[in-house]
Structures are given as C-alpha cells and as structure tokens.
Amino acid sequence: MKKITFILSILLFLTMGCQKQKNEFSIEGIIEKNENDMIGIHYPLTGIKKLDQQIETYIFDTKNSFHKQIPKEISLHDSELNIDYEYWTIGNRYHNIVLTTFMTTFHLAHPIHDIKTFVYDELEKKFLNLTDIANINKSNIKKELIHLYKDSIIINQLESTLEQENLKFTFKENNITLYFNPYEITAGSSGIIKYQIPYENFKIEIKNTETAKNTFQYHPINKKLSITKPTIALTFDDGPSKYTKEIVNLLKEYNANATFFILGNKVENYQETLEFVLKNGNELGNHSYNHKQLTRLSTKDLKNQIELTNKIVKQTLNYDIQLLRPTYGSITPQLRKKINMDIVLWNVDTKDWKLKNGQKIAKKALTDIEDGKTVLMHDIYKTTVDALKIILPELKKQGYQVVTVSELKEIEKLRNESKNN
C-alpha cells in the first residue's frame, strides 16, 4: 500500500500561482412529492460546462429511470429517490464530486444504493482516471480488501473490477478513496464500500485549500410585536439557494421576517447566505440533512439526519436550531416520540413547487392566508421570489404582520394570556 508513485509531477501543485479566480457554483435541488413517489435530489453545478453537462446527464437519467419503474395505476408513497452530493476542489484546479443515490420502488425487492464520481482537471480541461493520478499496486489493494471483507468478498468480481480503467475514485490532500457499489466486489450486505489509500510516503503540500475560519457570532434581534394586528408566519423549505438572499432583501423591504427550514448538506456552501439570513432577524429550522423521508429511516439514521444538521449549523453559524420540519410533511406518532425538537408543519400550502408561476402562487397564497396561519413556500425557485413581490405588498396593505414561527407562537401565547386576564 505504500508504493504509490505519482505520474503528475510536482509542477501539478506549483501551477497554483497562475490560477484563475474560482468558479461560481450553486447547489441545485429537485424536491417533488407526487401521488406515487417522493424525490429529493441535490447536486452541484460548478460553472464548468463540460463537467456540469455530465453531472446533469447522470441526474436526469437516474430520475427518468426511477419514474419508469413506478406503476402509475398504484397509489403508494413507498417509492423514493434521493441523490446527495459531496463536492470539493484541490488547489482550485481539481474538482471532486461524489453523487450518492438511494432508490426504492414498488418493483424492487431491495433498495438500490449507488455511487457516481467525477474528477475533473480544470487546467487540462479533462476528466481524470485513477491512472492519471497514481500508479497503485493493485495486488496490495486486492489483499487488503479481501482481509477487510473476508466474509462477503467475491474474488472473481474483485479481480475484474480492479482491472477496469474507470474505477470510481476521488482524492484529497492526504489520500485517494476508491468506491465500490453493493454487489460490485462483495455481497450486498456490505453496502457501499469506501476504501482509502493514504499518501504515506509523500510530503505534499497543496496550496490554496484552506477554508476561512468561522468568525460569525449570532445575536438575536429583539423586535416589537403586536398582538392586535393580523399575523402570519412565512416559512421556506429546502434551501438555502441562490435565491435566498433576494428573498431576505424582499422581507427587509416590507419589515417582515420568516423561518428558513434548511438542509444540512447545503450549510457549508452557503455560510455567507445563512449569516445574512440571521443578521436580518430571521430564524433557521432543521429540514433534515439531505431530504430523505424521515418516517422510513431507522432510529440511528433518523438521528443522524437531524443531529448532523444541528451540529453543522452550530459549528458554522454558532446558532442552536430549535425547530424541525419533517421532509414531505410526513409525520407519525412514533417519529414524534423519537425527535426532541419542536415539530412545525403548516396550514397554508402555496404549492409553489408545483405551480412554478409567480402570479398563480401569489393568488393561491392570498386566497388561503388568514390571521394565525403558517405558510409553506420554498426558497429554491425564482417563481417564489416573483410571487413574494406580489404577496408582501398586499399583506402590508391588509395590515398583516409577517413574522417567524417562534414569533407567531409568542404572539399566540400573549393573546391567550390577554384573554384570560
């Protein structure tokens, strides 16, 4: 395992002095709940056309394959597609992307778990194979994998897989990781295998990879709330996104605030956006780590979805999340018992994820809004921004106070106390 010989010369790491400015990237989301299925997909767009085309081809081919497997005549909510991502760059030149797919449908005896990797060299403008990065002693890899997975390894499949040129891999500052799907080299019970090969014999320093340390300090804003004005709570799910700041600016314009139920897998990539959300008097809620259906998860996986998100938010923003909105609004008595957080649903659904038209979304919202209601929207759609440009001035005209979920609860409490006095 120690005989790793880099084909790329040390110049590979010295090119950083003449690198161009880092690309702008965004995290795209596809969240759908239909009669027969639920879809939660998140993936990065890097700003590199060649790479983004490959990523989107994989995403939409997988989504289309999922839809083809669902019998339309059967109304079940047991079908789910979830695609999560990891994305990092080395020296702002090498783009590493891992897409992890979970799929279960009516026809499948067991869920599908799948890993797809992309490693792209922005300077050379090409996708890299493992052999472009290193000469690795595959005999040693074989021996160690057999030792690690001796109870489930399939020797002939392991041998044929290791001979393939397009092995799934990524690399970081100190190791290369190989990925194997269930049944690829072992029995399915072993799940997805991630096997790390350390650079034990090399002292390599890759420049320009440090991330800024967190200096943000959250300070709650005390606001004067009226218990006599008609009041609603606006909530936004599935973000943050490239539209979140624009939504916050609209809220500021109309002296309004909202609660943003965020996904943990987006927090680090949108730290500045979330700081902006908090600085302007809004609040954050937990909407899981990567939008899996919480009611189907084991207790361990459920806790991981929630606790990992809370932990990332605390470490990144110094903010303690108190509220949880379950994905797809799915909740059971058993789930409530397992979650030690305030669970927040809604009673006005704008259907913005479905309508995708600003005027129609606004009409739906304004028709259903009443004093004391909690409104569901999503900050991942441009059409939701368009709708808010209609909704907020109309609510102001009608004398509404637009607040966070916690503020609405406080107002309801004060109203009840006033009635009893």
GIMOCOR-V363049 format. One record per helix or strand of 3 or more residues. SS is the DSSP state (hx for helix, st for strand). FROM is the first residue (numbers start at 1). TO is the last residue. If there is no record, write none. Layout:
BEGIN
ss=SS from=FROM to=TO
ss=SS from=FROM to=TO
END
This chain:
BEGIN
ss=hx from=11 to=18
ss=st from=26 to=33
ss=st from=37 to=45
ss=hx from=49 to=68
ss=st from=79 to=90
ss=st from=94 to=104
ss=st from=112 to=121
ss=hx from=130 to=133
ss=hx from=138 to=148
ss=hx from=155 to=162
ss=st from=168 to=171
ss=st from=175 to=180
ss=hx from=188 to=190
ss=st from=193 to=198
ss=st from=231 to=239
ss=hx from=244 to=253
ss=st from=258 to=262
ss=hx from=264 to=266
ss=hx from=268 to=279
ss=st from=283 to=286
ss=hx from=294 to=296
ss=hx from=299 to=317
ss=hx from=327 to=329
ss=hx from=333 to=338
ss=hx from=352 to=355
ss=hx from=358 to=368
ss=st from=374 to=378
ss=hx from=382 to=397
ss=st from=401 to=403
ss=hx from=405 to=420
END
